[in-house]
């Protein structure tokens, strides 16, 4: 996009009736007309995160009435600092269908990697500027000023980032709430804990809340979508849907409205660890309080006792959440709670999230969602193995499993052999003799 465009953000363009190239591309992907999509973007119910400086972006829409999108968290840490490995994870994630990459790097010179992402990666790119503040200035948290934090947000916007997670919803009142209500896990949001700690050490108000209007001006200038972080998301089932979580959500609703007044696009982040019977209610409360702004959820994880398998606990919760109105799922890997994910962890997390998103889209009746499932059924009915690989979410794994345990006869698998129900039915219905032995 050029600097000459006559709108600041995708939301402003939609409100003016301008069909941007990004909106046109999203409408085509979602099998919608631009006339259907335009009012949803104008109302804030769909966001198209598209920093005007991210020129290689393949735009995506995020909204509960669109296909459920998934985000992949990556980035280096002090213990795992190989940026080349992280870039391999990025390309693998994009190839497997991730629509967004969040760079959560917490060590080293983060800017070259961030610029490489926005310069080469077609997926939406997100960051959490508060992580980067300590690294960027190489100073302890309590020495940073409010302006330091805001300047890092501008830096990320200038680097082409499409959305930023900002923990704007906790205030000094939250400090008293956390101490009073005695949560089991307190605050488990990394960004939220940093903001909380900064407030405790400096005695000042949350800079992301206090200087929100200044932040909105930066986001408007570069068309950066704000992802309102849920600092008080529950980190265990016992803390789900408590007063800290809901009170912050109410404030996020107020901040959503303020952003929309400046034509800044907003997503709202959600839990966390939530029992299955509370997920639908959580989605409904968010939709009501935040006026239909897209909900971006981490999981939610439906049990606390599955370290090593949290991609599964998150996929269960993610499918339920997306079916109930969540628009964007943050993947969870088997390494959650344990370590920085490796390449295999990333793959397992993506596949689990893609399954959850796809299952929810079928349940919601999203246009074309079941198309590939129907093609898979046709291929299976014909015992067409190549046709099945073409429909599979992860064809390489499916093919490798079959090849590892290849059957005696190609028209069966090693599970059933000639007892195969599909084979028997095909022969019976065509009047053929059914040989079993």
Secondary structure, 3 states (H helix, E strand, C coil): CCCCCCCCCHHHHHHCCCCCHHHHHHHHHCCCCHHHHHHHHHCCCCECCCCCCCCCCCCCCECCCCCCEEEEEECCCCCCCCHHHHHHHHHHHHHCCCCEEEECCCCCCHHHHHHHHHHHCCCEEEECHHHHHHHHHCCCHHHCCHHHHHHHHHHHHHCCCCEEEECCCCCHHHHHHHHHHCCCCCCCCHHHHHHHHHHHHHCCCCHHHHCHHHHHHHHHHHCCEEEECCCCCCCCHHHCCCHHHHHHHHHHHHHHHHHHCCCCCEEEEECCECCHHHHHHHHHHHHHHCCCCEEEEECCECCCCCCCCHHHHHHHHHHHHHHCCCCEEECCCCCCCCCCCCHHHHHHHHHHHHHHHHHHHHHHCCCCCCHHHHHHHHHHHCCCHHHHHHHCCCHHHHHHHHHHCCCCCCCCCCCCHHHCHHHHHHHHHCCCCCCCC
